Amino acid sequence: MQPYPKLSTTMASIYYHFTIILFSFLMLSSLPQPSTATSRMLALVNQPPVILKYHNGQLLKGNITVNLLWYGKFTPIQRSVLVDFLLSLNHKSPRQPSVNTWWSTTGLYKGGPSNLVVGNQILDEKYSRGKSLKNRQVQRLALKAGGHSKSTATLSLVLTSADVAVEDFCMSACGIHGYARYKMVRYAYAWVGNSETQCPGQCAWPFHQPLYGPQTPPLVAPNGDVGVDGMVINLGTVLAGAITNPFDDGFYQGPADGSLEAVSACTGIFGKGAYPGYPGEVLVDKTSGASYNAVGVNGREYLLPAMWDPHTSKCKTFV
C-alpha cells in the first residue's frame, strides 16, 4: 500500500485503501465500444469469474467492536438510520431478505462469521479539524474513535456530514478503509462521507442520476434521505472490505493499492439482471415506492450491493 509520512512518534506509516469507485462503473455505461466496457457489463457479456485470492493474512473475525465518530452535524434520524444498519448486521429479521442474510456472506470467508457490535460513539459537531479534511486527519479521528485500544478486535469508523469535504472524496472515493499503528498495535479503520450536496451522482447512485451514462430515473431512497441511504451502500462496502481484507493481506484481486474486494468486486450490482447504469431487479415498498433489497431492525429497509461469494466465485444477490 502507499505509505503516508509518520504522523507522530507513536504512529508509524499509515496505509489506506480506496473503495467504491462507482464513477468508473457508471462511466463505462456511456462508452460506445463494448470491448472497452466488458469488465463491468456483467449482464451482457460472459466474463471469467472474479477470484479474490487469499493472501494469508489476518481477517477480522469473531466479535468485533465498531467505535464511531460522527464528524459534523447529523440529525438524530440520520444517525438512527446508520446505527440501525450496523445493528441489523447481526439481527435475524423475520422478514427476508434481511441485512443479516446479506452480511452472513462474510462468514463464508476464512475464519467464520464476523459479529459486529456497536461500541463507543463520539459526536464532533463543532468540526474540531475544520470542514476540509486530509486523509491523515481522518486517520487521527479514527484513532480518537477507538484506534488506541489494545484490542485488535476493533474497527474505528469515521462518518462525515454533508458539509465536510475529505481528500479524494468525489474524486476517486466515496469511502475508504485501511489500517494504522498506535504504540506498535495495528488498528483497522474506515471512513464514509455523506455525498448529498457534493457528488450524489457518484456516491449515492442509484438514488440520484449518475454523473455519466444514461440518465434513467433514480430509485426512491428507502429511508427518504438520498445522502444517508447512499452512505449505507458505501458503509456496507467498506465494512465488508475491512473485515475480509483489513491489513492488505486478506482477500482481494489485483494490486494491493487498487484491488477488488468483497463488495467492490461487485460494484453497481443490487439485484438480478444488473448492468452498467441499471442496478438490477429490486423490491419496491408498496406504501412509499422506495426501492430496497434487505430488511433490518425496526423494520428498516435498505438497498445493499451484491457481495462476492467465495464458494461460488460469483456476486451474490438476494432478490
N, C-alpha and C positions, 0 to 999 in steps of 0.2 A: 504494500500500500504506500501511497505517497505520504512521507513524514512531514509534520509541521515542526518548526523550531520548538525548543523547550519553552514551556510556559512558566515554570518556576523550578526551584531546587527540588521540589517534591513531586514534580510531574514530568515524566520522560516524554519521548517523542509521541505525538498524537497521530492517530490514524482515523480515517473516515471512509465511509462507503456510501456513494451516492446511489439512490434508488429511484424508482418510479419516473423514469424519463418518458412520460406519456407523450411528450411533444414528438419524439421520433416515431412513435406508433401512429400518431394522428397525421403527421406529415406524409407517411407512406401512403395513406389513403388518397392523397392528392397527386401521386406520381402516375404518369401515363404508362410507363413501361412495367408490365407485370414482373419481368425478370429482376427489376431493382427493388421490388417490394415483397418478394416471396417469403422472406423470413417472418413477416407478420401476417400474411394473408392466409391464416390458418384454415379458414373455411373454404378457400378457393383452390388451393394447390396442396397436394400431398407432400409433406416435408418429413425429413428424417426426424425421429423423436428427439426431443431435448433430453440430454442426460446431465444431471447435476452430479458431478463426481464428488465423493467424499475424500477430503484431504487429510484425514486422520487427526483432526484437531478436536478441541473441547466444544461441546454444544451446551446450551442452557437447558437442562432437563430437570425434572422433579419440580419442587415448589420454588417458584421464582417470584420475588417481591419486586413490584414495579413502583418506584417512587417518582412522583410527579412534581414538576414545577410549571405553574401556569404563568407565563410571561405576558403581561399586558392585560387588557380588560376583556374578560369573558363574562357573559351573563350567566346567572345560575342555571338557566335552561341549557345553554351551550355546554357547560361543564357536566351537567347530568347526562346529556346525550353521549358524551365521550366516556365518562366513568361507567355508565351503564354498559357501553360496548365492552370495556375491559372486564367488567363483572360477568358479562354474558359468555366470555370465552370458556368458562368452566361451569356454566349454568345449564343444566339439562332441561331445556324447554319442552313442554308438552306439544308445542306447535313445531312442525317441521316444514321446511328445512330450518335448522337453527344455527346460531352463531357457533355454538359448541360443536355441532357436527362439522362445520367448516374448519374450526380450529383443530379438531381431532386429527386432521391430516398431518399436522406437525408431529404427532405421536408415531407416525409410520417411519419417521426418520430415525436414525440410530440413537439408541438411548431411551426410547419410550416417550411417554407424554410429558408435556410441559404445562404445569398448573400455575397460571399467573394470579398473583394476589396483589390487590391494590394496597400499597403501603402509605408512607407519608405524602402529604400534599402541601406544597408551598405556593402561596399566592404572591406574585411580584407585580402588583398593579400599578406601581409607580415607575416602572421601566428603569430599574436600577442601572442598567448599562445602555440606556438610550433606546431609540426606536430603529436603529440600524445596527445589526449585529454581524460580526465576523464569525467564522466557524470556531475560532479559538474561544470566543466569548460564549458561544453555545456550549462548548465543552466545559467551560468554567461553571456555567449554570447547571450543567448535568452533575458536576462534582458537588455543587451545593445541594442538589436534589437528593443525593444519596451515594454519589460515587466514592465518598470517603469511607464507606462501610468496609469492614474487613472481610465480609462475606462475598464470595464470588457468585452467590445465588441471588443476585440483584440486577435490576435494569433501571437505569436513570432515564426518565422521559421528560423532555422539554417540549412544551406546546406554546406556540406564539400566536398572538391575536392578529386580526386582520390588518391592523395599522402598524405592524412590525415588519421591517424588511430584514432579510437574512441573506448573507453571502450565498450566491448561486441560486437562491430561491427564484423560481420562474425563469431562470436562465438554463439550468441543467438539472434541477432537482426540485421535487415537491416535498421531500423529506430525506433524512439521512439516518444511517445507524453506523456505529463504529465502536472503537474502544480507546481507552487511555489508561494511564497508570498513575496511581497515587500511592506513595510510600511503597513502591515495588509491587503493589497489588493491581492486577488488571481489573478494570470495570467496563461493562458494556453500557452504551447509552444510545439514545435515539432522539430525533427531533422531527416534528411535523408542524407546518405553519398553516394558518387559515388564509386561503388564496382568494377569498371572495372579491376583494377590491383590487387585487394586484394581477392575478392571472387565472381566473376561473376556467377559461378555455383550455388551459394546460393542466391544471391541478385539481379541478373539480368536475371534469368531464366524467360521465355523461349527463351531469346535471346542468351543464352550460354548453352552449355551442362551441365546438373546437376552434382554435385559432386557425388551423389549416384543414383542408379537406372539405368533404360535403357538409353543408350547413343544415343537417337534419334537425328537427325539433328536439330539444333536450328532454331528458326524463324529469319527472317531478321528484324532488328530493323527499325521501320518506319521513324525515323529521322537520321538514319545512325550512331548512337552512342550507342553502347551496354550499356555503363555505364549510360548515361543520360536517355535513354529510360527505363532502369531499375529503375532509380530514379523516373521516372513518376509513375510507378506502385506502388512503395513504398510510394511516396508522396500522391497519391490518398488514399492509405490505412491509413496512419496516419492522414490525414486531415479528413476523414470520421469518424475515431475513436475520434479525438479531438472534432469534432462538436457534436457527439452523446453521448460521454462519457468523457467530459473534466476534470471532477473533481472526477472521480471514483464512481459516484453515478448516472450515467445515464443508458444507455442501454448496457448490457453485459450479458454473460453467464459464470458461473464458478466463481472461486475465483477472488477477485478484482485485485490481483497482477499477474494474469496469465490468464486473461479472453479472451473470444472470443468477438469480436466487429463487427461493421457493415460490414467491409470487411475481417478482419482476420477470421471471421466465414466461409468465402468462399475461403480460401487460395488455389491458384493454378487453379482456375476456370476462364476461359476467354471467353468461348463460350459453346454452347450446346454439350453434349456428353463428357465433360471433365472427366478425371480420373487421378490418380497419374501418373505423367510423361507425360501426354497428356493434353495440355491446352484447348482443345475443338475446335469447328469449328469457325474460324475467317475469316475476309475478307483479300484479298490479292490485293495490288496495282498492276495494270496491267503493269505499267511502271517500278517501282522499284523492284517489287517482295516482298515488305515488307508486314508484317502482321499487321493488325490493327483492331479495332472494334469501334472506335469513332473518330469523326472529330471535330476540334476546330477552333479557329480564324486563319485567313490567310490560311485556307485550310489544316492546320497541321493535321496529322494523329497520333493517339495514340493507344496503347494497354492498356486497363484498366481492372482490376479484377472485378469479379462479386461482387455485393453488396446485403446484406440481406434485403429483403423487409418485413417490419413489418406487412403489410396487408396480405401477403400470407405465411409468415414464411418460405420463400424459398430464395435461392440465385438467384438473377435476372441477366440474361444476355440479351444482345440486338441483338445478331446475332446467 
